[in-house]
C-alpha cells in the first residue's frame, strides 16, 4: 500500500526487476539495484533495455552476485549522483489533447 511513497523517499532501493517499480524509481530519480528473474523474458530484455535507455538502475544477478558484491554495489550507488534521463510525466494531458482533437 502506497509503495510509490516509499520508493520516492528511499535513499536506495534493492528490488526485483519489474518495469513498474524500476520506472517509478527512475521517475523519482532514486538510485536502485535490480535483480531480474532468471528466465523472465520481459525483465531480462525489455526492462533491461528500457532502464538502460534512461541510464537508470544497476542490474544485478542472483547467480553471480553474493553478499559482498551486493554490499559493494550499494556502497557505490548510494553516493553516485543520479543522472537519469527525465521520464515524461504528462501522458494524461497529451492523451486528453489528442482525444480533444478528434472530438
C-alpha positions as a Markdown table, in Angstrom:
| # | Residue | x | y | z |
|---|---|---|---|---|
| 1 | Unk | 0.0 | 0.0 | 0.0 |
| 2 | Unk | 1.4 | 3.4 | -1.0 |
| 3 | Unk | 4.6 | 1.8 | -2.3 |
| 4 | Unk | 5.2 | 4.8 | -4.5 |
| 5 | Unk | 5.7 | 6.9 | -1.4 |
| 6 | Unk | 8.3 | 4.6 | 0.0 |
| 7 | Unk | 10.1 | 4.4 | -3.3 |
| 8 | Unk | 10.1 | 8.2 | -3.6 |
| 9 | Unk | 11.5 | 8.6 | -0.1 |
| 10 | Unk | 14.2 | 5.9 | -0.2 |
| 11 | Unk | 17.9 | 6.6 | -0.3 |
| 12 | Unk | 18.4 | 3.4 | -2.4 |
| 13 | Unk | 16.2 | 0.6 | -3.3 |
| 14 | Unk | 17.0 | -3.1 | -3.9 |
| 15 | Unk | 14.2 | -4.5 | -6.0 |
| 16 | Unk | 13.2 | -7.4 | -8.2 |
| 17 | Unk | 13.5 | -6.5 | -11.9 |
| 18 | Unk | 9.9 | -5.4 | -12.8 |
| 19 | Unk | 9.2 | -2.5 | -15.1 |
| 20 | Unk | 6.7 | -0.6 | -13.0 |
| 21 | Unk | 9.0 | -0.4 | -9.9 |
| 22 | Unk | 12.0 | 0.4 | -12.0 |
| 23 | Unk | 10.3 | 3.2 | -13.8 |
| 24 | Unk | 8.8 | 4.6 | -10.6 |
| 25 | Unk | 12.3 | 4.8 | -9.1 |
| 26 | Unk | 13.6 | 6.3 | -12.4 |
| 27 | Unk | 10.9 | 9.0 | -12.5 |
| 28 | Unk | 11.6 | 9.8 | -8.8 |
| 29 | Unk | 15.4 | 9.9 | -9.5 |
| 30 | Unk | 16.1 | 7.3 | -6.8 |
| 31 | Unk | 19.2 | 5.0 | -7.1 |
| 32 | Unk | 18.5 | 1.3 | -7.2 |
| 33 | Unk | 19.8 | -2.2 | -7.7 |
| 34 | Unk | 17.5 | -4.6 | -9.6 |
| 35 | Unk | 17.6 | -8.3 | -9.9 |
| 36 | Unk | 15.7 | -9.7 | -13.0 |
| 37 | Unk | 14.2 | -13.2 | -12.5 |
| 38 | Unk | 16.5 | -15.6 | -14.3 |
| 39 | Unk | 14.1 | -17.0 | -17.0 |
| 40 | Unk | 11.8 | -14.0 | -17.2 |
| 41 | Unk | 12.0 | -12.7 | -20.8 |
| 42 | Unk | 10.4 | -9.3 | -20.1 |
| 43 | Unk | 12.7 | -8.5 | -17.2 |
| 44 | Unk | 15.8 | -9.7 | -18.9 |
| 45 | Unk | 15.3 | -7.9 | -22.2 |
| 46 | Unk | 12.5 | -5.3 | -22.3 |
| 47 | Unk | 13.0 | -3.9 | -18.7 |
| 48 | Unk | 16.8 | -4.0 | -19.0 |
| 49 | Unk | 16.8 | -2.1 | -22.3 |
| 50 | Unk | 14.2 | 0.4 | -21.1 |
| 51 | Unk | 16.2 | 1.2 | -17.9 |
| 52 | Unk | 19.4 | 1.3 | -19.9 |
| 53 | Unk | 17.8 | 3.9 | -22.2 |
| 54 | Unk | 17.2 | 6.1 | -19.1 |
| 55 | Unk | 20.6 | 5.4 | -17.6 |
| 56 | Unk | 18.8 | 4.1 | -14.6 |
| 57 | Unk | 19.4 | 1.4 | -12.0 |
| 58 | Unk | 22.2 | -1.1 | -11.7 |
| 59 | Unk | 21.5 | -4.6 | -12.9 |
| 60 | Unk | 22.5 | -7.4 | -10.6 |
| 61 | Unk | 22.4 | -11.2 | -11.0 |
| 62 | Unk | 21.1 | -13.7 | -8.4 |
| 63 | Unk | 23.6 | -16.4 | -9.5 |
| 64 | Unk | 26.6 | -14.1 | -9.8 |
| 65 | Unk | 26.3 | -11.6 | -7.1 |
| 66 | Unk | 26.7 | -12.6 | -3.5 |
| 67 | Unk | 26.6 | -10.6 | -0.3 |
| 68 | Unk | 29.9 | -8.9 | -0.9 |
| 69 | Unk | 29.1 | -7.8 | -4.4 |
| 70 | Unk | 25.7 | -6.6 | -3.3 |
| 71 | Unk | 27.2 | -4.6 | -0.4 |
| 72 | Unk | 29.8 | -3.1 | -2.7 |
| 73 | Unk | 27.1 | -2.1 | -5.3 |
| 74 | Unk | 25.0 | -0.5 | -2.6 |
| 75 | Unk | 28.0 | 1.4 | -1.3 |
| 76 | Unk | 28.8 | 2.7 | -4.8 |
| 77 | Unk | 25.3 | 3.5 | -5.9 |
| 78 | Unk | 24.2 | 5.3 | -2.8 |
| 79 | Unk | 26.9 | 8.0 | -3.3 |
| 80 | Unk | 26.8 | 8.2 | -7.1 |
| 81 | Unk | 24.9 | 11.3 | -8.4 |
| 82 | Unk | 21.7 | 10.3 | -10.2 |
| 83 | Unk | 21.9 | 11.4 | -13.8 |
| 84 | Unk | 18.9 | 9.6 | -15.3 |
| 85 | Unk | 17.2 | 10.9 | -18.4 |
| 86 | Unk | 13.9 | 12.6 | -17.4 |
| 87 | Unk | 10.7 | 10.4 | -17.6 |
| 88 | Unk | 7.8 | 12.1 | -19.3 |
| 89 | Unk | 5.0 | 12.7 | -16.8 |
| 90 | Unk | 2.5 | 14.5 | -19.0 |
| 91 | Unk | 0.9 | 11.4 | -20.6 |
| 92 | Unk | -2.6 | 12.1 | -19.4 |
| 93 | Unk | -2.6 | 15.7 | -20.6 |
| 94 | Unk | -1.1 | 14.6 | -24.0 |
| 95 | Unk | -3.8 | 11.9 | -24.4 |
| 96 | Unk | -6.6 | 14.4 | -23.5 |
| 97 | Unk | -5.3 | 16.8 | -26.1 |
| 98 | Unk | -5.2 | 14.1 | -28.8 |
| 99 | Unk | -8.7 | 13.0 | -27.9 |
| 100 | Unk | -9.9 | 16.6 | -27.9 |
| 101 | Unk | -8.6 | 17.0 | -31.4 |
| 102 | Unk | -10.8 | 14.1 | -32.5 |
| 103 | Unk | -14.0 | 15.4 | -31.0 |
